[in-house]
Amino acid sequence: MVIAVRVPEKVKKDIEELGFKVSTFIKEAIREELKRRKSEEAMKWIKMNRVPGKEIGFDSVKIIRQMRETM
């Protein structure tokens, strides 16, 4: 897939001065941002499904039941 991105000339020059190809730099930045956002979503899910006062941190029975109901 091809995605076109416009960046200011100064940003392009800065990336190149660091020794990176702009396309490679942008691809890596996108991957890292996606990874960060997926991580944030996973943490939100964990916090929402956590059961206070239990060592395991979430109610596995509830989660398994929910999974079975949605299948």
N, CA, C and O atoms as a GROMACS GRO file, in nm:
protein
  284
    1MET      N    1   0.084  -0.116   0.000
    1MET     CA    2   0.000   0.000   0.000
    1MET      C    3   0.090   0.124   0.000
    1MET      O    4   0.196   0.125   0.063
    2VAL      N    5   0.048   0.224  -0.069
    2VAL     CA    6   0.124   0.348  -0.076
    2VAL      C    7   0.044   0.457  -0.005
    2VAL      O    8  -0.075   0.476  -0.029
    3ILE      N    9   0.114   0.529   0.083
    3ILE     CA   10   0.054   0.642   0.154
    3ILE      C   11   0.145   0.762   0.132
    3ILE      O   12   0.266   0.754   0.154
    4ALA      N   13   0.087   0.871   0.091
    4ALA     CA   14   0.165   0.993   0.070
    4ALA      C   15   0.155   1.079   0.196
    4ALA      O   16   0.047   1.096   0.253
    5VAL      N   17   0.270   1.132   0.238
    5VAL     CA   18   0.274   1.215   0.358
    5VAL      C   19   0.350   1.344   0.326
    5VAL      O   20   0.459   1.340   0.268
    6ARG      N   21   0.292   1.455   0.363
    6ARG     CA   22   0.361   1.582   0.345
    6ARG      C   23   0.425   1.622   0.477
    6ARG      O   24   0.360   1.625   0.582
    7VAL      N   25   0.554   1.652   0.470
    7VAL     CA   26   0.626   1.700   0.588
    7VAL      C   27   0.699   1.828   0.551
    7VAL      O   28   0.739   1.846   0.436
    8PRO      N   29   0.714   1.916   0.647
    8PRO     CA   30   0.789   2.038   0.619
    8PRO      C   31   0.932   2.006   0.574
    8PRO      O   32   0.992   1.907   0.617
    9GLU      N   33   0.985   2.090   0.489
    9GLU     CA   34   1.121   2.070   0.436
    9GLU      C   35   1.223   2.057   0.550
    9GLU      O   36   1.316   1.977   0.541
   10LYS      N   37   1.206   2.136   0.655
   10LYS     CA   38   1.298   2.133   0.771
   10LYS      C   39   1.297   1.994   0.835
   10LYS      O   40   1.403   1.942   0.871
   11VAL      N   41   1.181   1.935   0.850
   11VAL     CA   42   1.170   1.802   0.911
   11VAL      C   43   1.240   1.699   0.822
   11VAL      O   44   1.313   1.613   0.871
   12LYS      N   45   1.217   1.709   0.693
   12LYS     CA   46   1.281   1.617   0.597
   12LYS      C   47   1.433   1.628   0.607
   12LYS      O   48   1.503   1.526   0.611
   13LYS      N   49   1.483   1.750   0.610
   13LYS     CA   50   1.628   1.770   0.619
   13LYS      C   51   1.683   1.716   0.751
   13LYS      O   52   1.790   1.655   0.753
   14ASP      N   53   1.610   1.737   0.859
   14ASP     CA   54   1.654   1.687   0.990
   14ASP      C   55   1.664   1.535   0.990
   14ASP      O   56   1.759   1.479   1.044
   15ILE      N   57   1.565   1.470   0.931
   15ILE     CA   58   1.566   1.323   0.923
   15ILE      C   59   1.686   1.276   0.842
   15ILE      O   60   1.757   1.183   0.882
   16GLU      N   61   1.708   1.340   0.728
   16GLU     CA   62   1.820   1.301   0.642
   16GLU      C   63   1.955   1.330   0.709
   16GLU      O   64   2.049   1.252   0.693
   17GLU      N   65   1.964   1.439   0.784
   17GLU     CA   66   2.089   1.472   0.854
   17GLU      C   67   2.123   1.368   0.960
   17GLU      O   68   2.239   1.347   0.993
   18LEU      N   69   2.020   1.304   1.013
   18LEU     CA   70   2.043   1.197   1.111
   18LEU      C   71   2.085   1.067   1.044
   18LEU      O   72   2.118   0.970   1.111
   19GLY      N   73   2.083   1.065   0.909
   19GLY     CA   74   2.128   0.949   0.835
   19GLY      C   75   2.019   0.849   0.800
   19GLY      O   76   2.048   0.736   0.762
   20PHE      N   77   1.895   0.891   0.812
   20PHE     CA   78   1.783   0.803   0.781
   20PHE      C   79   1.725   0.837   0.645
   20PHE      O   80   1.728   0.952   0.601
   21LYS      N   81   1.670   0.734   0.579
   21LYS     CA   82   1.588   0.760   0.462
   21LYS      C   83   1.452   0.802   0.517
   21LYS      O   84   1.403   0.743   0.613
   22VAL      N   85   1.393   0.902   0.457
   22VAL     CA   86   1.265   0.955   0.507
   22VAL      C   87   1.159   0.846   0.508
   22VAL      O   88   1.086   0.834   0.607
   23SER      N   89   1.149   0.768   0.402
   23SER     CA   90   1.045   0.664   0.396
   23SER      C   91   1.063   0.562   0.508
   23SER      O   92   0.965   0.520   0.570
   24THR      N   93   1.186   0.521   0.533
   24THR     CA   94   1.213   0.424   0.640
   24THR      C   95   1.180   0.483   0.776
   24THR      O   96   1.122   0.416   0.861
   25PHE      N   97   1.215   0.609   0.795
   25PHE     CA   98   1.189   0.678   0.921
   25PHE      C   99   1.039   0.688   0.948
   25PHE      O  100   0.993   0.662   1.059
   26ILE      N  101   0.964   0.725   0.846
   26ILE     CA  102   0.817   0.739   0.860
   26ILE      C  103   0.754   0.602   0.888
   26ILE      O  104   0.666   0.592   0.974
   27LYS      N  105   0.797   0.499   0.816
   27LYS     CA  106   0.742   0.364   0.840
   27LYS      C  107   0.765   0.321   0.984
   27LYS      O  108   0.674   0.268   1.049
   28GLU      N  109   0.885   0.343   1.034
   28GLU     CA  110   0.917   0.304   1.171
   28GLU      C  111   0.836   0.386   1.272
   28GLU      O  112   0.790   0.333   1.373
   29ALA      N  113   0.820   0.514   1.244
   29ALA     CA  114   0.740   0.600   1.333
   29ALA      C  115   0.595   0.551   1.339
   29ALA      O  116   0.534   0.550   1.446
   30ILE      N  117   0.541   0.511   1.226
   30ILE     CA  118   0.404   0.460   1.222
   30ILE      C  119   0.394   0.330   1.301
   30ILE      O  120   0.300   0.312   1.378
   31ARG      N  121   0.489   0.240   1.282
   31ARG     CA  122   0.489   0.113   1.356
   31ARG      C  123   0.495   0.137   1.507
   31ARG      O  124   0.419   0.076   1.583
   32GLU      N  125   0.583   0.225   1.549
   32GLU     CA  126   0.599   0.254   1.692
   32GLU      C  127   0.472   0.316   1.750
   32GLU      O  128   0.432   0.281   1.861
   33GLU      N  129   0.410   0.407   1.677
   33GLU     CA  130   0.287   0.470   1.726
   33GLU      C  131   0.174   0.368   1.736
   33GLU      O  132   0.097   0.370   1.831
   34LEU      N  133   0.164   0.280   1.638
   34LEU     CA  134   0.063   0.175   1.640
   34LEU      C  135   0.085   0.083   1.760
   34LEU      O  136  -0.009   0.047   1.831
   35LYS      N  137   0.209   0.045   1.782
   35LYS     CA  138   0.244  -0.041   1.896
   35LYS      C  139   0.207   0.027   2.028
   35LYS      O  140   0.152  -0.036   2.118
   36ARG      N  141   0.238   0.156   2.039
   36ARG     CA  142   0.208   0.232   2.161
   36ARG      C  143   0.057   0.238   2.186
   36ARG      O  144   0.011   0.219   2.298
   37ARG      N  145  -0.018   0.265   2.081
   37ARG     CA  146  -0.164   0.276   2.097
   37ARG      C  147  -0.227   0.141   2.130
   37ARG      O  148  -0.320   0.135   2.211
   38LYS      N  149  -0.178   0.032   2.070
   38LYS     CA  150  -0.229  -0.100   2.104
   38LYS      C  151  -0.200  -0.132   2.251
   38LYS      O  152  -0.284  -0.190   2.320
   39SER      N  153  -0.083  -0.093   2.295
   39SER     CA  154  -0.046  -0.114   2.435
   39SER      C  155  -0.139  -0.037   2.528
   39SER      O  156  -0.183  -0.090   2.630
   40GLU      N  157  -0.168   0.088   2.493
   40GLU     CA  158  -0.259   0.169   2.574
   40GLU      C  159  -0.397   0.105   2.581
   40GLU      O  160  -0.459   0.100   2.687
   41GLU      N  161  -0.446   0.055   2.466
   41GLU     CA  162  -0.577  -0.010   2.464
   41GLU      C  163  -0.577  -0.135   2.551
   41GLU      O  164  -0.675  -0.162   2.622
   42ALA      N  165  -0.469  -0.211   2.547
   42ALA     CA  166  -0.460  -0.332   2.629
   42ALA      C  167  -0.460  -0.296   2.777
   42ALA      O  168  -0.524  -0.363   2.858
   43MET      N  169  -0.389  -0.190   2.813
   43MET     CA  170  -0.386  -0.147   2.954
   43MET      C  171  -0.524  -0.100   2.999
   43MET      O  172  -0.565  -0.127   3.112
   44LYS      N  173  -0.596  -0.030   2.912
   44LYS     CA  174  -0.733   0.014   2.946
   44LYS      C  175  -0.821  -0.108   2.971
   44LYS      O  176  -0.898  -0.110   3.067
   45TRP      N  177  -0.809  -0.209   2.884
   45TRP     CA  178  -0.890  -0.330   2.898
   45TRP      C  179  -0.858  -0.400   3.031
   45TRP      O  180  -0.949  -0.443   3.102
   46ILE      N  181  -0.730  -0.411   3.062
   46ILE     CA  182  -0.689  -0.475   3.187
   46ILE      C  183  -0.746  -0.401   3.307
   46ILE      O  184  -0.798  -0.462   3.400
   47LYS      N  185  -0.735  -0.268   3.306
   47LYS     CA  186  -0.786  -0.188   3.417
   47LYS      C  187  -0.937  -0.201   3.431
   47LYS      O  188  -0.988  -0.206   3.543
   48MET      N  189  -1.009  -0.207   3.319
   48MET     CA  190  -1.155  -0.219   3.324
   48MET      C  191  -1.200  -0.355   3.375
   48MET      O  192  -1.306  -0.366   3.436
   49ASN      N  193  -1.121  -0.458   3.352
   49ASN     CA  194  -1.159  -0.594   3.388
   49ASN      C  195  -1.093  -0.643   3.516
   49ASN      O  196  -1.105  -0.761   3.552
   50ARG      N  197  -1.026  -0.556   3.584
   50ARG     CA  198  -0.960  -0.590   3.708
   50ARG      C  199  -1.061  -0.601   3.821
   50ARG      O  200  -1.154  -0.520   3.830
   51VAL      N  201  -1.044  -0.700   3.906
   51VAL     CA  202  -1.130  -0.719   4.022
   51VAL      C  203  -1.052  -0.674   4.145
   51VAL      O  204  -0.949  -0.733   4.177
   52PRO      N  205  -1.099  -0.570   4.214
   52PRO     CA  206  -1.026  -0.519   4.331
   52PRO      C  207  -1.012  -0.626   4.440
   52PRO      O  208  -1.105  -0.700   4.469
   53GLY      N  209  -0.894  -0.632   4.498
   53GLY     CA  210  -0.872  -0.719   4.612
   53GLY      C  211  -0.831  -0.861   4.579
   53GLY      O  212  -0.804  -0.939   4.670
   54LYS      N  213  -0.827  -0.897   4.454
   54LYS     CA  214  -0.785  -1.033   4.417
   54LYS      C  215  -0.645  -1.028   4.358
   54LYS      O  216  -0.609  -0.933   4.288
   55GLU      N  217  -0.567  -1.130   4.387
   55GLU     CA  218  -0.428  -1.133   4.341
   55GLU      C  219  -0.414  -1.143   4.190
   55GLU      O  220  -0.321  -1.087   4.132
   56ILE      N  221  -0.505  -1.214   4.124
   56ILE     CA  222  -0.489  -1.237   3.980
   56ILE      C  223  -0.515  -1.112   3.898
   56ILE      O  224  -0.469  -1.103   3.784
   57GLY      N  225  -0.588  -1.015   3.951
   57GLY     CA  226  -0.606  -0.888   3.882
   57GLY      C  227  -0.726  -0.879   3.790
   57GLY      O  228  -0.762  -0.769   3.749
   58PHE      N  229  -0.790  -0.992   3.756
   58PHE     CA  230  -0.911  -0.987   3.677
   58PHE      C  231  -0.994  -1.113   3.705
   58PHE      O  232  -0.942  -1.212   3.757
   59ASP      N  233  -1.119  -1.108   3.670
   59ASP     CA  234  -1.210  -1.219   3.695
   59ASP      C  235  -1.212  -1.310   3.573
   59ASP      O  236  -1.284  -1.284   3.477
   60SER      N  237  -1.133  -1.417   3.578
   60SER     CA  238  -1.120  -1.505   3.462
   60SER      C  239  -1.251  -1.576   3.428
   60SER      O  240  -1.279  -1.600   3.311
   61VAL      N  241  -1.330  -1.610   3.528
   61VAL     CA  242  -1.458  -1.677   3.502
   61VAL      C  243  -1.549  -1.585   3.422
   61VAL      O  244  -1.612  -1.628   3.325
   62LYS      N  245  -1.555  -1.458   3.460
   62LYS     CA  246  -1.639  -1.361   3.390
   62LYS      C  247  -1.592  -1.345   3.245
   62LYS      O  248  -1.673  -1.343   3.152
   63ILE      N  249  -1.461  -1.335   3.227
   63ILE     CA  250  -1.404  -1.316   3.094
   63ILE      C  251  -1.434  -1.438   3.006
   63ILE      O  252  -1.472  -1.422   2.890
   64ILE      N  253  -1.417  -1.556   3.059
   64ILE     CA  254  -1.444  -1.677   2.980
   64ILE      C  255  -1.590  -1.685   2.942
   64ILE      O  256  -1.624  -1.721   2.830
   65ARG      N  257  -1.679  -1.652   3.035
   65ARG     CA  258  -1.822  -1.652   3.004
   65ARG      C  259  -1.855  -1.552   2.893
   65ARG      O  260  -1.932  -1.582   2.802
   66GLN      N  261  -1.795  -1.432   2.903
   66GLN     CA  262  -1.817  -1.331   2.800
   66GLN      C  263  -1.767  -1.381   2.664
   66GLN      O  264  -1.833  -1.360   2.562
   67MET      N  265  -1.653  -1.447   2.662
   67MET     CA  266  -1.598  -1.497   2.537
   67MET      C  267  -1.690  -1.604   2.478
   67MET      O  268  -1.714  -1.606   2.357
   68ARG      N  269  -1.742  -1.692   2.563
   68ARG     CA  270  -1.831  -1.798   2.515
   68ARG      C  271  -1.961  -1.741   2.459
   68ARG      O  272  -2.014  -1.790   2.359
   69GLU      N  273  -2.012  -1.638   2.524
   69GLU     CA  274  -2.139  -1.575   2.480
   69GLU      C  275  -2.123  -1.507   2.344
   69GLU      O  276  -2.219  -1.502   2.267
   70THR      N  277  -2.006  -1.457   2.315
   70THR     CA  278  -1.986  -1.385   2.189
   70THR      C  279  -1.948  -1.476   2.074
   70THR      O  280  -1.942  -1.432   1.959
   71MET      N  281  -1.922  -1.602   2.102
   71MET     CA  282  -1.882  -1.695   1.995
   71MET      C  283  -2.001  -1.757   1.928
   71MET      O  284  -1.985  -1.837   1.836
   0.00000   0.00000   0.00000
